Amino acid sequence: MPAPQLSAADFLSALHNLLPSGRVWPRESDATQSKALAGLTGEFADNTARGAALVADAFPPTTSELLPEWEETLGLPDPCAGEQPTIAARVAQVIARFIGAGGQSIPFLIAYAASLGFVITITESAPFRMGVSGMGDALGGSEWFFVWTVHAPLDTFTQFIAGRSVAGDPLFDSGNAVLECEMQAVRPAHTILQFQYS
């Protein structure tokens, strides 16, 4: 059930209904008492609308006013977002941190990157082994068991989105710095990440 949308006129009517009856309690719109009550009802309507918006604002994907509180709760902003991240980038980072706790698998890292707005794949490496590795495979020692290669587009583009972006956000932005920083922060501790862009 959606939250009720009450206008200033609805509140004025409710206040009139709460007044005692009698000639000293006029309800005409041009009466001084009605004008005084009308001065209050705009604030009541605004508070009701803000209270209804709080329900949507309480969830990370639809937050706007509570974004600073979400960031503080999740240890953001951090250097990964850059010096002046857009609102959409900040929201994406909040969502990623909110839902991204506890995974160390490749599917987890791929999903984590997707929540930040990046489409990636990850391949695991292994040292060269006779009879198993093919011609052209890289040589290397046992440390190659822990090397994961993150494959991503050369540039990941983000666009200004009406309703999500705000004045001052760029119309068009690109880059993978956030991807690299965030992936290094959440990778399993024993792994070494390489980034390969195409």
C-alpha positions in Angstrom: 0.0 0.0 0.0 1.5 3.3 -1.0 2.0 6.1 1.6 -0.8 8.6 1.7 -0.2 11.9 -0.2 -1.7 14.6 1.9 -1.8 18.2 0.7 -1.9 21.4 2.7 -5.7 21.6 1.9 -6.2 18.2 3.5 -4.5 19.3 6.7 -6.4 22.6 6.7 -9.7 20.6 6.5 -8.5 18.3 9.3 -7.6 21.3 11.5 -11.0 22.9 10.9 -12.7 19.7 11.9 -10.8 19.7 15.2 -12.0 23.2 16.1 -14.9 23.6 18.4 -18.2 24.7 16.8 -19.5 28.2 17.3 -19.4 31.7 15.8 -16.0 32.5 17.2 -14.4 29.5 15.2 -15.1 30.5 11.6 -14.1 28.1 8.8 -14.3 30.5 5.8 -11.0 30.6 3.8 -10.7 34.4 4.2 -11.1 34.3 8.0 -8.0 35.3 10.0 -8.1 32.0 11.9 -8.2 30.0 8.6 -5.2 32.1 7.3 -3.3 31.4 10.5 -4.0 27.7 10.3 -3.1 27.7 6.6 0.4 29.0 7.6 1.0 25.7 9.4 -0.5 23.3 6.9 2.2 23.7 4.3 4.8 22.5 6.8 2.6 19.5 7.7 2.3 18.6 4.1 6.1 18.9 3.5 6.8 16.7 6.6 4.3 14.1 5.4 5.9 14.0 1.9 9.4 13.7 3.5 8.3 10.9 5.8 6.9 9.0 2.8 10.2 9.6 0.9 12.1 8.3 3.9 10.9 4.8 3.1 12.6 4.9 -0.3 15.6 6.7 1.0 16.2 4.0 3.7 17.4 1.5 1.0 20.8 1.9 -0.7 19.7 1.7 -4.3 17.2 4.5 -3.9 18.9 6.7 -1.3 19.6 10.4 -1.8 19.3 12.3 1.5 20.6 9.4 3.6 23.6 8.7 1.3 26.1 10.3 3.7 24.8 8.1 6.6 25.1 5.0 4.4 28.6 6.0 3.5 29.6 6.6 7.1 28.2 3.2 8.1 30.1 1.4 5.4 33.4 3.2 5.8 33.0 5.4 2.7 34.0 7.5 1.0 37.4 6.0 0.4 40.2 6.7 -2.1 38.7 4.2 -4.5 36.0 6.6 -5.6 38.3 9.3 -6.6 38.4 12.9 -5.5 34.9 14.0 -6.6 32.7 10.9 -7.4 29.3 11.4 -8.9 26.2 10.6 -6.9 25.6 7.5 -9.0 29.1 6.3 -8.4 28.7 6.9 -4.6 25.4 5.0 -4.6 27.0 2.1 -6.6 29.8 1.9 -4.1 27.4 1.9 -1.2 25.4 -1.0 -2.8 28.6 -2.9 -3.5 29.8 -2.6 0.0 26.4 -3.3 1.5 25.8 -6.6 -0.4 29.4 -7.5 -1.0 30.6 -8.8 2.3 32.0 -12.2 2.7 32.9 -13.7 -0.7 36.2 -14.8 -2.0 35.3 -16.7 -5.1 35.5 -15.7 -8.7 31.7 -15.5 -9.1 31.6 -13.2 -6.1 34.2 -10.9 -7.5 32.4 -10.8 -10.8 29.1 -10.0 -9.1 30.8 -7.4 -6.9 32.2 -5.6 -10.0 28.8 -5.7 -11.7 27.3 -4.0 -8.7 29.8 -1.2 -9.2 28.9 -1.0 -12.9 31.7 -3.0 -14.4 31.4 -6.1 -16.6 34.4 -8.3 -16.1 35.6 -11.9 -16.4 38.4 -13.5 -14.3 40.8 -16.3 -15.3 43.0 -18.2 -13.0 46.7 -18.8 -13.9 48.9 -21.8 -13.3 52.7 -22.3 -13.8 53.8 -24.0 -17.0 53.7 -27.8 -16.7 55.1 -30.2 -19.3 52.4 -32.2 -20.9 49.6 -30.0 -19.4 50.4 -26.5 -20.6 50.2 -25.6 -24.3 52.6 -23.8 -26.6 52.7 -20.1 -25.9 51.5 -20.5 -22.3 53.4 -18.3 -19.8 56.3 -19.7 -17.8 56.4 -19.1 -14.1 56.9 -20.6 -10.7 54.4 -21.8 -8.1 53.3 -18.2 -7.4 51.3 -18.4 -10.6 48.7 -20.6 -8.8 47.6 -17.4 -7.0 47.4 -15.0 -10.0 44.0 -14.1 -11.2 43.6 -12.0 -14.3 40.7 -9.5 -14.4 39.5 -8.9 -18.0 37.5 -5.7 -18.6 36.8 -3.3 -21.4 39.5 -0.7 -22.0 37.1 2.0 -20.7 33.9 1.5 -18.7 31.6 4.4 -19.6 29.0 6.0 -17.2 26.4 8.4 -18.4 24.4 11.1 -16.7 21.0 9.6 -15.8 18.0 11.8 -15.2 16.6 11.2 -11.8 19.8 9.6 -10.4 22.5 12.1 -11.4 22.6 15.6 -10.0 23.7 19.0 -11.2 27.5 19.0 -11.4 27.8 15.4 -12.4 29.6 14.9 -15.8 27.4 14.0 -18.7 29.9 11.3 -19.6 32.7 9.7 -17.7 35.1 6.8 -18.3 37.8 4.9 -16.5 38.6 1.8 -14.5 40.4 3.2 -11.5 37.5 2.5 -9.2 37.4 -1.1 -10.5 41.1 -1.7 -9.8 40.9 -0.1 -6.3 37.8 -1.9 -5.2 38.9 -5.3 -6.6 42.2 -4.9 -4.7 40.3 -4.1 -1.5 38.0 -7.2 -1.7 40.3 -9.8 -3.3 41.2 -12.9 -1.4 44.4 -12.1 0.5 46.4 -14.9 -1.1 45.7 -13.8 -4.6 47.6 -11.5 -6.9 45.3 -9.6 -9.4 46.4 -8.5 -12.8 44.2 -6.3 -14.9 43.9 -6.8 -18.7 41.9 -4.4 -20.8 40.7 -4.9 -24.3 
